Amino acid sequence: MSLIKSFITKVRGANGTTALVEQKASAIGGLKTSASATHWLGLKQPQWTNRNYENLAKEGYRKNVIANRAVKIVAESAASIPFKLYRGGQPIKHHALLDLLVKPNPLQSGKDLLESFYSYLQIAGNGWLEGVANASGHVAEIYTLRPDRMQIVPGSKGFPVRYDYKVGAKTHSFPVDFITGESPVLHLKTFHPTDDWYGLSPLEAAAYGVDIHNAASGWNKALFDNAARPSGALVFEPGEGQSSSLTDEQFDRLKNELESHYMGASNAGRPFLLEGGLKWQQIAFSPADMEFINAKHVSAREIALAFGVPPMLLGIPGDNTYANYAEANRALWRLTLLPLLEKTAAALNSWLVPKFGSELELRVDRDAIPALQSEREALWKRIGEADFLTVDEKREALGFAPMRDVVKDVKDEG
C-alpha cells in the first residue's frame, strides 16, 4: 500500500488563467499531531510548542554557567565559519548572495545573525530566519525571529498553512505556498521523536542535570552565607540554681545575635562570646553528605554531553576521555559543529539560494576551520602524491570542478 497519494488542484495564475496541477502528499500527513495534543489536528488549528521556553532560557542559559558556556561555544564557533558559493562546482568570489550573508540587515553582521540563530536552535530546538524582499521581489535583508513567539498553524495535508509571529496582542502571519511550500521564513529544527512540528531543545534533554547543578550552586552559596562552614548547635547546660531551659526572651536575643554578628562570609572566623551555660557544638558533614560535590561534576558532564561539547573544553574535572585539548577540540568540530553547519547550509540551499539563480550552492568552508587544518593538509598531501589519479580526479576528490569546466567558465566570462 502506497503512503503517497496524488490529487489534482486547480491553480489560478497571475494573468487570470487556470491550470490543473498534480500534487503529491503523504497519506498520513493530515494525522500529524504534537506531544501535547490529545486529539487529531483539524485544519488551521494552532499548535504551540509544548515546552516552556522562558524557563529553559532562565534556568539553563541565564543561570547555569555550564549550559551558558556550551551554547556560546557552539554558536560562536559555528558562526565564525563562512559559507562558500559555487556555481556548477566552481567557486564564486563575488555575488549578491555573498554580500547579503556578510551584511544581512542594518543592525547585524552575518556572524551576529548566525550566532543568534544557532543560539536559539540550542536553547529552543528551533531556529527561525525571515527573508525580507525589496521592491523588485529579491531578498534584500534577513532577520532572526524569537522561537517562543512563533506559532505553526498546521494544514490538513501535513504541511503548515502559515507561521504566526505574536508579540503581545499583535500577530503577523507569514504565508506558506501550498504547492511549493515556499515561505518568507525558514524553520530549522532539531529532531523530536514525539512532536511533528517543533524540535527538541538540548536544554530540555539536560533539564535534570541543569536542576541538580543549579541546586548544588545554591547550596554552596547558602553555605558561604552561613560562615562558610557546616552549621552547629548551641547547647544549654544549666548550672546550679539555673532554669533547665532558656526563656523566650533569652532565646530570641541569642538568635538575633547569631544572625547579625556571626553569620555570613564577612563574619567568618569571628569568635563566639558565650554566656554561662552555653556551649558550642560543631556538626560536621559525613562523607555521604559531601557527595553533592561529585554530583555537581556529574551533572555538569551531562549538560555538556547534551550539547555535544567535550567536558574538557568547559573546564569540568573528572573522567575526561580525550588525551589533550586539541583532540577534544577536533571532536567538537567533527561530531557537533560540522553536522550543524552542513545542516544549515542544506537549509539555506533549499530556502534562500534558489532566489538568486540556478546552479548555485552554498558549502561550508572547511579550510577555514583551524581545528581541522592538520587533517586537510594530510588529505591534500595524500591526493597530491597519488600518481595514478588524473588532475581532474584529484580536483574532484578535493571538492573542485574539473579543469575543463574551469576553462569553459573563463571562456564564457571572456
Secondary structure as UniProt FT lines:
FT   STRAND          4..12
FT   TURN            14..15
FT   STRAND          18..26
FT   TURN            27..28
FT   HELIX           29..31
FT   TURN            35..36
FT   TURN            43..44
FT   HELIX           53..55
FT   HELIX           56..62
FT   HELIX           65..79
FT   STRAND          83..87
FT   TURN            88..89
FT   STRAND          90..92
FT   HELIX           96..102
FT   TURN            106..107
FT   HELIX           110..124
FT   STRAND          126..133
FT   TURN            135..136
FT   STRAND          139..145
FT   HELIX           147..149
FT   STRAND          150..154
FT   TURN            156..157
FT   STRAND          160..167
FT   TURN            168..169
FT   STRAND          170..175
FT   TURN            178..180
FT   STRAND          185..189
FT   TURN            193..194
FT   HELIX           202..205
FT   HELIX           207..225
FT   TURN            226..228
FT   STRAND          232..236
FT   TURN            240..241
FT   HELIX           248..261
FT   HELIX           265..267
FT   TURN            268..269
FT   TURN            276..277
FT   STRAND          278..282
FT   TURN            287..290
FT   HELIX           291..307
FT   HELIX           311..314
FT   HELIX           325..332
FT   HELIX           333..337
FT   HELIX           338..351
FT   HELIX           353..356
FT   TURN            358..359
FT   STRAND          360..364
FT   HELIX           366..368
FT   HELIX           370..372
FT   HELIX           373..384
FT   TURN            387..388
FT   HELIX           391..397
FT   TURN            398..399
FT   HELIX           403..413
//
